[in-house]
Amino acid sequence: MRLIGLKTCDTCRKARKALAAAGSEVDYTDVRDDGLSTADIDAIVAEFPAKAINKSSTTWRGLSDAEKESDAKALLAAHPTLLKRPVIIDRDMTIGWDKATQAKWLGET
């Protein structure tokens, strides 16, 4: 299982801890330290075109209006911390850490 997130993000830390506690082996990619590959960006934007960018982030608020109009792929390539987190990949792909996502990965109903 692969988790793409930010090590300083509380939600990512909660997700990582819960997945490990549930017995999942988690390969962690930190977007700030490791960046995002073009393949990751393409897959995430294709799967979640409207949700890939975290528009409530500090990074988003710091962008100019012109930058905010950019393509999601270009934004994520230039500013990987704009990614809505966490992205979890293991056969399927999810974004965020809401109740439905937790149930999917933790086997809860």
N, C-alpha and C positions, 0 to 999 in steps of 0.2 A: 504494500500500500504506500502511496506517495501523498504527502501533505505539502502543499505550497502555501507559504504564509510569511509571517514576519515574527521573528523571535521575541520582539518587544510587544506584540499584540496579545492582550489578555485572552481574547477569544481563541486565537491560535494555540496559546498555551493550554487552555482548557480542553480544546479538541484533541491536542496531542496527548495530554495526560489521560483523557477518557479512553482514547483509542488504545493506548498502551495498556491501561488497566483491563480493557476488554480482551487483551491477548493479541492485538494486531501489531505486527512489526511495521513501524513507520519510518519511511525514508523521507527526511525533512529537507525541503528546499526553502531557504530564506531569500526572499526577493531582494532584500537590500544587499546581502552579502554575496549571493550566488547569481542574482539577476534572473531574467526569464529568457528562455530560448525562443527563437522564432517559432519553432514547432509548438511549444507550450502556449504561446500567445495565440497562434492560429487556432489551436484546439479549443482553448478557453473561450475566445470570442465567437467561434462557430457554435459552441454548445450554449453559451449564455450571452447572446448579443446585447441584451438590454441590461444585464446585471454584472458584466465583467468589470466595470469601472465603479469604484466606491466614491459616489458624489457627495458624501458627507465627510470625507477625509480632509485633514489639514492640507495635504498636498493639492487636492482639487481646489480648495478655496484660494490657494496661492497662485493658481494658474491665471493667465490673462484670458479675456473673453475669446480671443483668436485661438489660443491653445485649446480651450474647452470645446471648440467646434471641430477639432481634429478627429480623425478616424481613431476608433478605440485601439486598433493594433498599433498605430503610431504613438498614441499616448502611453500605452503599456511598455513599448520599447524604450521610450524616453524617460518614463517615470514608473518603474515597476511597482513602487509602493502604492500606486493608484488601484491595484488589483483588489477586488472585493475578496475578503479572506474569511476562512481558509478555502482553498480548492483541494478537494480530496479525490484521488484517482486510484481506482482498483477495479478494473473492468468497466465500471460506470464512473461518472464524474459528477461531483456536487460542488456547490459554491455556497459559502456561508455556514453557519452552525446553528440552524434553527431546530425546533423539535423534530420535524420530519427528517432532517438530515441526521440528527443524532439517532433516531430510531432506525434508520437505514443502516448506518455503520456499526451501531452498538447492538443491533439485534433486538431492540426493544419494540414492543407493540403498543 
